[in-house]
Amino acid sequence: RLIARNQSHQHEERISMESHEIIGFIAGFGTTFAAAPDLYAMLKRKSAAGMNPTMAGMMGTFQIVWVYYGILIDSMPVIVWNIIAVAINFLTVAAFCYFARMKKLLKNYSTIDDR
């Protein structure tokens, strides 16, 4: 009877751990993809107008720390979602830099044509 109770308790712990990770994946999904609409809008417009890369850069930098933390605590949801978030945030910064540079080049090109 004691063995059966012990096995039942271990089974409950395993189920709660799995549900804990499911909650982590759901929460991570929401926070990870919160930055994706800005990236999508910038790519769709092909313009960096109205965007500020500072927040995306800072978020991406600190999410690298979250990846390391996830490794330390052996938490797959923390690791996976933050790797994806790092990619989204650094793509946002890269897209901003690309479109800002293109705008500057086009402005300089049109100034040369006006002369």
N, C-alpha and C positions, 0 to 999 in steps of 0.2 A: 504494500500500500504506500509506503514511504517512497519507493522507487517510482511508482506511477505518479505520485504527486510531484516529485522532483522533475520527471520528464514533462509533465504537463506545464510546470512553471517555466522550464526551459523553452518549451514550444511557445508559450505566451510571450516570453522575452524576445524570441526570434520574430514573432509576428509584430510586436510593438516596434522593434527595430526597423523592420521593413516598412511599416506605416510611417515611421519617423522619417525614413529616407524618401518616401513618396511625398510627404509634406515638404521636405527640402527641395525636391525636384520641382514641385508646383510653385513654391515661393521663388526659387531661383529663375524659373521661366519668366515670371512677371518682371522681376528686377533686371534680368539680363536683357530682355528685349525692349525695355523702356526707352533705350537710346536708339533703337532701330528706326523709328519713324523719322527722326532728324536726318539720319543717313539716307534713307529712302527719298525723302523730300529733296535733299541736296542733289542726289544723283538724277532724280527725275527732272529737276529744274536746270541741271547742269550749271549751277551757280552756288557760290558760297554766301550769297547775300543774306544778311540777317542771322548768320551763324557765328557762334563764338567757339573756337576749338579748345579753349582753356578747360572747361568743365570735362569734356570728353577726354582730354589728355590727362587730367588729374584722376578721373575715375579709372581710366585704363591703367595708370601707374599703380594706384592703390589696389586694383583688382589683381595685379600680379602678387601683391602681398597676400591677398585672400587665397590665391592658388597655393602659395607656399603654406599658409595656415591649413588649408584643406589637406595637403599632403601630411602635415604634422599630426593632424587629428584623424587621418585616414577616412575622410568624408568625400565620397564620390560626388554627391550633389554640389558641394562647395567647389571642388576641383573643376568639374565639367562646366558648370554655369559660368564660373569666373573666367575660364579659358575662352569661352565663346564671347563673354562680355569684353574681355581685353581686345579680341579681334574686332568686334563692332566699334568700340571706342577708338581704336587706333586707325581703323578704316575711315571713321568720321574725320579724324584729324588729317589723314592723308588726302581725303577727298577735298577737305577745306583748303589745304595747301595747294593742291592741284588747281582747283577752280579759281582761287585767289591769284595764283601765278598766271593762269590763262587770261584773266581779266586785265592784269597789269600789262602783259605782253600785247594784248589787243589794243589797250589804251595807248601804249607806246607806239605801236604800229600805226594807229590812226593819226597820232600826232606827227609822225614822220611823213605820212601822206599829205597832211594839211600844209606842209611847208612848200 
